[in-house]
Amino acid sequence: MNPYQPARGRDLIVLRDGHPVPPDLRGAVVAIGNFDGLHRGHQALIATAIELAHGQRRPAAILTFDPHPRAFFAPEAAHFRLTPEPVKLKILAEMGLDAAFIRRFDATLAATSAHHFVFQLIGRELGASGLVIGGDFHFGRKREGTPAVLVELARQIGITVTTVGAVEVDGMVVSSSRIREAFEAGDVALGNTLLGYRWFVQGEVRHGDKRGRTLGFPTANLQLDPGCHLAHGIYAVRVSVGGQVKEGVASFGRRPTFDNGAPLLETYLFDFSGDLYGTVIDVEFVGRIRSELRFDGADALVAQMHRDEQDARAILAARHEGGLRSFLE
């Protein structure tokens, strides 16, 4: 008898290279992919894996890779990761999965044959009973493994494969690439719609030059990954601080009025006072207000910041969930 007993509220177990798979997680139904963004298409794969697993009274898991293969093959190019690992794990923990198998994508894995990938990794290491993939899934050296190849190899060791088709929203196929393009253009509404939740970033509040405080707008500053290509500008945001959700307005950019330095996310929290230095916070993007601009001095900037605050409050007050989930609460 399979020892797995599904339980609500069970913590997500994260197993990396070299971690043995415990007996109660062997026989899992495993969704495979990079899952950058965990968008509506990824959610469909995961929901299918969970449904199949629970129907068979088996655990549900994902197999994903870090770093993203694109970052491995082109390390010189800054890759815009929608969900760096800490954010990805935070979202996965809310999806009802039992485990996340994370394998390092390196030269060894890149050179692994399709046969070895299925027989060794999927069969022997993970002990999977079923797999769930997208229709464009490829694996193994030089992407030799197609969905058809996976079905045949998996059949040889008694593993079933379920393929989930692409998800469309308003006639648009949901993909991580399309979502990146939306955020690079500052189209938060489209990006969030394709994700199915409001996109957020996570980071530790760092010390800045304290300029916001002298202007009457003290900010919590986050240094985002250099590969983050979110359009520079001003955004209405919600922020998770110590278990509470606050509203605010954030600037992401290079501060052209002052130093034109490295990109920084500076968030002003409404009706909040306190020391957040060293605190890890989540910043959720609700709407874009405007592009980043250069002003002729501090007075002009402060006047615009007051207008930005009012615009942000209006956007936040009028926000419609539209089926979008928030992972802050």
MOZIPE-V189571 format. One record per run of one state. SS is the DSSP state (a for helix, b for strand, c for the rest). FROM is the first residue (numbers start at 1). TO is the last residue. If there is no record, write none. Layout:
SS,FROM,TO + SS,FROM,TO
This chain:
c,1,12 + b,13,16 + c,17,22 + a,23,25 + c,26,28 + b,29,32 + c,33,39 + a,40,55 + c,56,59 + b,60,66 + c,67,68 + a,69,73 + c,74,84 + a,85,92 + c,93,98 + b,99,104 + c,105,106 + a,107,110 + c,111,113 + a,114,126 + c,127,129 + b,130,134 + c,135,138 + b,139,139 + c,140,140 + a,141,143 + c,144,144 + b,145,145 + c,146,146 + a,147,156 + c,157,159 + b,160,164 + c,165,167 + b,168,169 + c,170,171 + b,172,173 + c,174,175 + a,176,184 + c,185,187 + a,188,195 + c,196,196 + b,197,197 + c,198,199 + b,200,204 + c,205,205 + b,206,206 + c,207,210 + a,211,214 + c,215,219 + b,220,222 + c,223,232 + b,233,241 + c,242,243 + b,244,253 + c,254,263 + b,264,269 + c,270,279 + b,280,291 + c,292,297 + a,298,318 + c,319,324 + b,325,325 + c,326,329
